[in-house]
């Protein structure tokens, strides 16, 4: 500990103590190890084996922790989720090109609260590049009556069989290792490529490979996986944004933050230095008739407090300090009290450019222009015009068509299986910002039929 509370040769520094420390961060480059190909883990008490999500089966939880503690990454994910949501999922009528008014379809849409399901799908898709949804059939298997979402971080794939087919999804909390048999939900997984065809065959609505049409299962609950393709053949996709961990920019950003915190917390910034002549104390005590040494010490202490309160108290702003002076034998003026302001600028300002660079790299990794989320604040930063930002937002929205097509697959299964294919189709109208001369802030544009709609008309 270095003590800066000093009073030497009549100089009184208004300061605090300094506590030195060392800050470090863990290497994050191994958080997402797509090269891992470990053995499947057996589930005690069952014949099942699951494929762990990473060497320690903790990748999704590690990702959530790492991204959640960085304000830039967390906001990037939030922005990506909201952008992909668009105007929300709609079941569009083929004839009117408007959201359907069919009573049966509307009842299904509302009873399953599809806006919530939609944003849950998107959240997992943006975080882990895949989403797991569950369809639940009626007892007579005539209709799909419920849609539910399963958190991808708690889902694990079963080891593929000899034919390369993954038959089941396991849903449980894997944060503390392999759960017990009773704590794991086993959900049959429909074919990745053709979930509808697989479901029709299992329910006996279409013939199987043996040419026979018969009900092949008593199950009424099935999982459907929507997955964004990534290079290589892995059980779990590797998000492109994980490059920030391997490229060390995440660690650099964390070190900058820890460094600034340590500097601000552990170093003392002296704002004022008050120079007091030794005769000043004598004059105070003499003028007030104080001769007792103990009383002199108390009076000097009180006067120091008065000086501190004067230079640091808000209520004293704009007031004047009156102090005497004398002329020494050399003819030089000697002040009794001199208050000097120390201008040290902002602590940690030497890292400002590094922070901006790290923020920009992180935004680039998440396919977001920094000016859309405000990741590069400051007067020295360039800022795009309104037209440029509008075009950037339009470009960002247009890139969400691919995720929409993949995530809508489960809704295509529902519509086809329930016999609504001649009535409605799923669509996610995009929000396109307009110019002021259009008299509207934004219009909704369908990626499927190209129509535009004023949102104020609804």
N, C-alpha and C positions, 0 to 999 in steps of 0.2 A: 504494500500500500504506500502510495506517495502522498504525503500531506502537503497541500498547497495553502493551508490556512497560515499565513505568515504576517508578521509585523516587524519589519527590519528597517532601521534607519528612517523611521517616520513614514514608511510606505505601507499603506493598508490595502491589501488586495481583496476584493469581494469575490470569493471563489468557493469551491467545494472540494471534496476529496476525489481522487482519481483511482479507479480500480481497474487494473489491467487484466485481460483475459484473452484466451485463444479460442477461436471458433472454427469448426470444421464441418464438412458435409460428407455424407456417404456417396460412394461412386454409384450412380444410377444406371450405368450402361448395361447392367445385367438384369434390369427389371423385366424386360421383355426379351426372352431368349427363344427365338423361333427355331433354333437349331436343336433344341431339346427333343429327344426321341426316347424317353424312358419307358420302362415297362408299365403295363396297365396295373392298376391297383385293385385287388379283390375287395368286395364289400362283405364284411363278416356276416355269416349266417345266410348268404345267398350264393347263387351261381354266377352272379354278375361281376364284371370288371369294368372300371371306368378309366378313361385316359386323363391323367392329371393336367391341369392348365399351368404348364411351366414346371421347372425342376422341383419346386416345393409346393406346387398346386395353389400358389398364392398370387399369381400374376394379376388377376382382376382387382384384388384388394390392394395390392401394391400400387397399381395404376391409379386407383381412386384416391389413395392417400397422397401420392406424389402430385397429382394434378390439383387435388383439392386444397393443397397448402400454398399454391402459387396463384396469385390474383389474376395474372395474365392468362394462364392456361385455363383456369376455371371459367373466366369470362369468355374465352374463346369457345369452349365447349357449349356454354349457355347460348352464345350467339349462333353457333352452328345448329343447335337444336331448334331454336326459334325460327331461323331462316328456313330450315327444312320443313318445318310445320306448315309454312305457307299460309293459306287461308283455311287450312283444316281439311280433313278427309270428308268427301261428299259422295253420296250415292246418287248419281246423276240420271235423270230420266232420259231415255233415248230420243223421245219425241220433242219434249219441251226444252231440253238442254239445261234444265233447272234441277235443283235438289228434289228428289222424288217426294210425291205426296201419297204414294201407295200406303194404306194403313198397315198392312202386314210388315212391309219393309221398314217403315218409320218406327213401328213398335220394336222391331229387332234392333234398329240403330240406337234408339233411346234406352232400351232395357240393358244393353251392353255398354252404354256410355262410350261410344267409339272414339270421341275426341280424346278421352283419357288414354284409351288403348293406343291410339295413334301416336301421341307424344311419348308414351312409354316405349313403343317400338323404336321411335326415332332416337331417343336417349341412348338406348343400348347400341343402336346401329352406329351412332357417332362415337361412342366410347370404345366399343369392342368390335365393330364391323360385322356384327351379326345380332339377330334378335330372335327370341324363341316365343312363339305364341301357341296357345292351346285351343283346339276346337272341341266342343262338347255336343254330342248328338242327343236327340230325344231317345226315349227308351225303345221305340220302334224303329229307330235309325232312319226315319223318313226326312228329318230336317236337322240342320245345325242350329242349335238354339242358344249357345253361349260361346263367346270369345273371351279368352283370358290371356294375360301377359305373364310370362315367367322371367324374372330378373336373370340376365345373362351371366352375371357374376356368380350366381349360385347354381348354374347349370353345368353339367359335365356329360361328355359323350361316352357311350359305351364303346368298348373295343370292337372294331369291325370284325364281322365273321369271315369265314373262309372265302366268301364271294365278294368281300369288300363292302358289305352293306352294314351300316350302323342301324341297329334295330331299336335302341332305346335312348332316352334322355333321362339323366338322374338330376333331381332337383333337391337341394339341401344346402345348409350352411356349412361350407367347407373351411371356414376360417380357422378352426381348431383341429384340423385333421379330418380323417374319414369318419363321418357320422355313423351312428348305429343303424341297424337295419330298419327299425321303426321310425327313424328320423329322415329317411330318404324316400322320396316319391319317384316311382318308376313310371315313366310315360312313354308309350309306344311312339316311335318317330316315323312319320310318313316320308316317302321318298323325296330326296332333295330336289330332283329335277321335275318330277311329276307327282306332287302330293295329291292332286285331285284324282288322277287315275288309280293311284295306290289305294285311296280311300274307297273309290267305287268298287274296286275288286274285293276289298276286305268286307264290304257290306253286301256283296252279292248282287250289285247293280250292273256289273259288267263281268264278262268271263275272264278268268285268269289265264296263266300260261298253259294250264292243262285244258283250256277250252271250255271249262265248266263254270257256270254261274251259281255260286253258293256263298252263304255267309261264312266267313273264315275266322271270325273272332267274336268274342262276347264283349270286347272293349267298346266303350262309347266316348273315350277321351283320347285325343291324339295330339302330338306336337308337330308343328311346322316351323322349320328354320328358314329365315331370310338371311342370306349371307352375301356380303360384298366380296367379290373375287380378289385375291391377293396372290402374288407369285409363289409358286411351290405348292405342294400338297400337304397341308397340315390339317389336323383336326380343328384347331382354332386359328382363325385368320390373324395376321399380323398387321395392325393399323399402320398406315404410312407415317402418321405423326410421331410414332415411337422413335424416329430418327433423332429427335431432339435429345433423347437419353443417350443414344450411342455416340452422337456427335458432341457430347459434353456441354451443350449450351444450357441445358437444365441446371447442371452443377455450377456453371459460371454464374448464372442468374442467382442461384441460392447463395453463392459465396459473396456476391456483391451486396445482397440484402443483409447477410450476417455481418459483413464488414462495416456497412453503414450503421447498423444497430449497435455494434460494439463501439464504434467511434463516437456516436451520439450519447451512448449510455455511460461509457467508461472514461471519456476524456472531458476535461473541464474547459468551458469557454468563458474566459474572463472578459466581461463586458466593460467594466469600469476599473480604473486604477486611481485611487485617491491618495494624493501626496499631502501629508500633514507635517508641518514644521513642529519640532519639539517644543518651541516656545509657546505654541498655540495652547497646549494643555496647561502650561503654567499660567498663562493669562486668564484662562477660564476659571481655574481654581482660585487665583488671586482676586479676580473681580468679584467672585462669589463668596470670598472670605473663608475658603476651605483650607484647613491646614492639617487635619488629621490624615495620615497616610492611607488608612482604610477608606475614608470618605473620598480622598482624591482618586483612588483606584475605581471606586464605584462611579464617580462623576465622569472620569475619562471613558469608562465602559459605556455609560449612558450617552455620551457625546458621539462615540463611534456608531452606536445604534441609530442616533439621529441622522448621521451622515448617510448610513446605508439606506435608511427609510427615505431619505430625500432623493437619492439617485435612482432608487428602484421602485418607489411607490407610485402607483398610477395617479393618486390624488394630487401628487406634487407636480404633475406635468405642467410646464409653462411657468413655474415659480422661479424665483431668483435666490441664489445663495450669496450672502454678503460676507466677505472675509477681509481681514486686515492684511497689511504688508508693511515691510520696512526696507530701508536702503542700507546695504552693507558698506564697509569701508571702501570697497572698489567701485561704489556707485551703482551696483546692480540691484534691481528690484527683487525682493524675496517675498513670495506670496506665503501666507500662513496656511492656506488650503487650496490645493489645485486638483480639479477633477478632470481626468483624461478618459475619453471614450475609445475603447479598443475595437476597431473594425476588423473582424476576422472572417466576415462573409458567412455563407452557409456551410455547415459541416457536411463533408461527404460530397461536395460539389465536383470534386475531381473525378467522380465515377459517373457523372451524368451522361456522358456520351456512351459509356459502356452499358449502362442500363437501357438506353434507347436502342442500342444495337441488339442487345439480348432480346428485348421485347419485340423488335421487328423480325428477328429470326423465328421466334416462337409463333408470331402471327403468320409468317410465311409457311411454317410447318403445318398450320391448321387451315391453310388456304383462306386466310382472311386479310383484307387490306387494313393496316393499322388505323387509318383514319375513320374506318367504319365503327370501330370499338373504342377509339380514343386511347390507344396503347402508347402513343408518343406525345404526351402533354408537354407544354412549355412554350414560351413565347418564341423561342428560337426555332421551333419545329415548323416545317411547311405544312400548310393545310389546303386540302383540295377545295375547289369551288362546289357550289350546290349541284351544278350540272355533272361534274365529275363524280361526286358521291352518288348521285342518282344512277349514273351508268354503272358504277361499281356494285351498287346494290342489285341492279338488274342482272348484271353478270353473275353475281353470287347466287341469285335465285335460279337462274337458268341452269346452273350446275347441279341443282338438286333433283333434276328429272330422273337420273339413274337411280338414286335411292328410293324415289317414289315408286318407280316401276317394280323394284325388287320387294318393297314392303307391301305393295298392293296385291301381291300374289295370294296372300291368305284371304283377302277380300274377294278376289276372283274365285277362289275355291268355294267360299260361302255362297256367292251369287249363283254359281253354276250348280252346286249341289242342291240348293233350295229351290231351283227352278225359276230364278229371277233373271236369267241371262238375256231374255228378250225384253226386259223392262228397264234395267238399270246397269250402270257400269261405275266402277270406282274412279274418282278423279280428285286431284289436289290442285285447285286453282292457285296460281302464283300471284303474289302482290307486286305489281309494277308501278313504281312512283312516276307521276306525270309532272309536266311543267305547269306553271301557274295559269297559262292561257287556256288550259283545258278545264279550268274551273273545278277540278277535283284533285284531291291530294294523291289518290291512287286508283288503279283499276285492277280487277282480277282477270287474269289471263289463263285460260285452260290450255295445258300443254298438249291435250289430245285433239281438240277441235279448233284451237286458235281463237276462240271467241273472247271478247272483252266485256266486262260487266262492271258497272259503277257500284261499289260496295254500299252506297247510300240508298240504292234501290231496294235492298232487302229490309 
